[in-house]
Amino acid sequence: MTVARRLAEISADFFRFGMDMSNKGLKKAVLIGAVSGALITLGIALSMDLFFADTLQGTWRDAATKDVTKMFGPACGQNAFAVITVLVIVMAFLAGFGALLGAAAGLTLNRFFKLVLKL
């Protein structure tokens, strides 16, 4: 078997769709990637809030207050429950997106190291 043919088979295996999720290592890599991606995303968002509040002209809470005021009026903008609910929804969206990217990174790293260790 030539080297080019073997590399073609390995790359076909690497880019194959419908990967088997019964592999425990793959599940662990995706889960670790998702959790770390969500935590890193939230950490970055909250550190931006802490360090750049003056530069970015406000915090996440200020932005949520402005959004609630624009959507529901000034009476609801002063309601702490509404502001915190919007803030939780925004943070959950950020964490979900970070988890999605982290899971993709975990999957890619898992497949890459399986490919490297096959050679």
N, C-alpha and C positions, 0 to 999 in steps of 0.2 A: 504494500500500500504506500502510495507516495505521500509526501508531506502535504502537498497541496490538497489532495483528496481528504486526508485526515482533518486538516484545518477547515475544509468546507463542511464536513460532517459535524465538527464541533460547533462551528458558527450556526449551522442549521439547528442543532440542539439548543443553542443559546437563545435563538430568536423564535423558537417554537412557541405557538400560542396554545392555550388550554393546558397550562402547567398543572401538574398533579399536586394538590394541596394536602395529600395524605402524608407527605414528607414532614417529619417533625422539625427538622432543621429549618425548612422553609417557613413553616408556621411561626417558629420562634423568631426568625429573622424579620419577618413582616411585622409581628407584634412588637418586637423591640424597636423597630424602625418607626412604627406608628406612635408608640408612647413617647419615644424620645423626640420625634418631630413635633408632636403636640406640646410637650413641655418646653422645648427650645423656642417654639413660636410664641407661646405665652410669655416666656422669660424675656424675649426680645421686645415684645409689645409693652410689657410692664416696665422694662428698663428704659425704653424710649420715653414712656410717660414720666419716669422719675428724673432722667437726666436732661431731656429736651423739652420740658414743659414750657419754659420761657421762650425758647427758640421757636417752637411750633405753635405758640400762642394758645396754650391751654392743654388740658389733660384729657384722658379718655372720658372722664366724667363730664367735663365741660362740653365735649362734643356730643355726648349722649343727651345732655340737657338741652342743647341747641336743637338737636334732631327731634326730641319729644315736643319741644315748644313749637317747632315748625309744623309738625304733623298734627298735633292735637290742641294747640293753643297755649297761651301763657298760663292758664290755670293748671293744666296738666304738667307743664314744664317744671313747676315747683314741687310736684309730687315725687318724693324720693323713691317710692315703690316703682313707679313707671320708669324713672331714670335708671334704676338698678336693673330692672327687667331688660331694658334695651341694652344696657352694658353687658349683661350676662349673655344675651343673644349674640352680640358682636364678638365677645370673647369665645363663645362656643363655635361660631363660624370660623374664627381665626385658628382655634385649636383643631377643628375638623380638617381644615385645609392643610395645616401643618402635619397632621396625622396622615393625610393622604400622600403628601410628598415624602414623609418619612417612611411610610410603607413601601412606596415605590423605590426609595433609596435602599431600604433593607432587602427588597426583592432583587434589585440590580446587584448589590454587593454579594448576596448569597449565590446568585447565578454566576457572577464573575469568579468568585473563589472556587466554586465547583469546577468551572471551566479551567482555571489555572491549575488546580490540583489534579485534574485528569491528565494533563500533559505529562 
